[in-house]
Amino acid sequence: MKTIPGVTARASTDLPVLKPFDVAAHSPDSMMMTRWVAGLPWWSPAAILTISLIWPAIAYAQSSYSIGQATEALWRWMPFLLREGFLLNVLISIFAMLIGTLAGAALGLGQISINKWVRRFAWFATQLFRNSPWLVILFIVLLALPFEVRIFGTIMTFPDWWKAVIGLSLPVMANISEIVRGAVASVPTAQWEASESLAFSRRQTLWRIILPQCFKRMIPPWMNWYAILTMATPLCSLLGVQELITLSRQAMESENNHPELLMPFYGFALLMFFIYCYPIARATIALERRFSVKL
Amino acid sequence: MTWTPDQPIISIKDVHKSFGDLEVLKGVSLDVMKGEVICIIGPSGSGKSTLIRCINGLNDVQGGSITVEGIEVHDPDLDKLALRKKVGMVFQQYNLFPHKTALENVMMAPLLVLKRDKAQVEEEARALIKKVRLEGKENSYPGELSGGQQQRTAIARSLAMNPDVMLFDEVTAALDPETVKEVLVTIKDLAAEGMTCILVTHEMGFAKEIADHIYFTDRGVIVEHGPPSTFFERASDPRTREFLSQIL
């Protein structure tokens, strides 16, 4: 095809051009982190590993404790860190997500209740836990919950990591609540009217007509919050929970705290979280794209 | 109050309705006998849609009374479900349930609301789909149907509840000109069977052909009404004449 200069030919110039600032592309949304993680290339884990190995090699080349010894120490600790540490991070994230999802779904439905007081309470609880720093919530839960509870004479201990699960599930609950409320609100009111005029009750309308339509829409933001939650589990190390970061620190201490250990150990921790969350982020964005086309 | 067939099936008396400061209905009265077909015409914003939405309780009224088969719709303690079992409604935008097939859309209300036997409901639903000439589309989702097909499914969905009155709110306004006809034919069949119908429409030719009585509304009041023969030939009010001259 013949190109027509100025019409079909690409516009180009050597002159400096000030391009318009694309506001929409730069405005943050709730999925920003997931989008960023999903946008990283597939070779990122390898790059992180290389950097965490080479950086200390350059920085501490003159030291007596060699980087070879540091990586050798990491190699020795690795199975322990994975089995005792990272597995607990994963467990905490799964349980916190489970509790947060159930409580959040209930709270979200509370936010659209016809009872004014239920609605106000659900709104207040949602806003409270959505806008509080996670670490503050964690500390409050840690101090407020008893170490053990006595139920009918049997003493049940309440381990720290379960307190962490509950502490982390609260902000997740609040955000799931908003997802549910937003998804229900996104269904056109015409759907409510159509089912009302067919004599459906409010409960039938909600469960049979409205929620089935927004279920798909809730999956990508829900996965997004799971990834955020998983990346927040190292906060538990501040409470003394024996998860990956706490154990890494203890392992480094037992290796005499050589500064050369820092990069390999924390690099390894970073790598573990990345390997776990990266597929979730990719799947979330893929699902989001698929569902947004269909609706 | 019990209703007997010699009384109007729908009786609207001096109905007032406002949205905030905007008064949409300023005292509207009309009666519909069983089996009658009523067309409400008028310019946009004249309150036509609001009026028929008041009849099945989608909008509440602030003054006056509406009774449907003796049910007092203006009563604040109205049993809306009982009313809506008698009154079917079809919307401009079809409003089918997008996550259900055409057949499921038709079957849902009888199953869930009337708690009827599934086999029997399915048999009737298939008959209704056949009646609106949509055989073979039973398992299609609304997204796979054309506008006219969706609207006919919506009519079948309303009919599945076996209503005594059908309300049509500008049901052809969102359709392509060539699919308007297939929907109008369906409504015509229904009227011929003796269904009481109230239509808000811009299809003057159709209104002339099908209606027993035509009401012209403007700015919240009924300006003029009468049977189509006299209404279209000898409209007396200048507002009606101006509207008709723009449309016809």
HADDOCK unambig.tbl for C-alpha pairs under 7 A between the chains (distance, minus, plus):
assign (segid A and resid 190 and name CA) (segid B and resid 95 and name CA) 6.22 0.50 0.50
assign (segid A and resid 191 and name CA) (segid B and resid 95 and name CA) 5.93 0.50 0.50
assign (segid A and resid 194 and name CA) (segid B and resid 95 and name CA) 6.08 0.50 0.50
assign (segid A and resid 197 and name CA) (segid B and resid 84 and name CA) 5.77 0.50 0.50
assign (segid A and resid 197 and name CA) (segid B and resid 88 and name CA) 6.76 0.50 0.50
assign (segid A and resid 197 and name CA) (segid B and resid 89 and name CA) 6.37 0.50 0.50
assign (segid A and resid 198 and name CA) (segid B and resid 84 and name CA) 6.23 0.50 0.50
assign (segid A and resid 198 and name CA) (segid B and resid 85 and name CA) 6.92 0.50 0.50
assign (segid A and resid 198 and name CA) (segid B and resid 88 and name CA) 6.86 0.50 0.50
assign (segid A and resid 198 and name CA) (segid B and resid 109 and name CA) 6.25 0.50 0.50
assign (segid A and resid 198 and name CA) (segid B and resid 158 and name CA) 6.89 0.50 0.50
assign (segid A and resid 199 and name CA) (segid B and resid 81 and name CA) 4.80 0.50 0.50
assign (segid A and resid 199 and name CA) (segid B and resid 84 and name CA) 5.08 0.50 0.50
assign (segid A and resid 199 and name CA) (segid B and resid 85 and name CA) 5.89 0.50 0.50
assign (segid A and resid 199 and name CA) (segid B and resid 113 and name CA) 6.65 0.50 0.50
assign (segid A and resid 200 and name CA) (segid B and resid 113 and name CA) 6.02 0.50 0.50
assign (segid A and resid 209 and name CA) (segid B and resid 97 and name CA) 6.90 0.50 0.50
assign (segid A and resid 213 and name CA) (segid B and resid 99 and name CA) 6.39 0.50 0.50
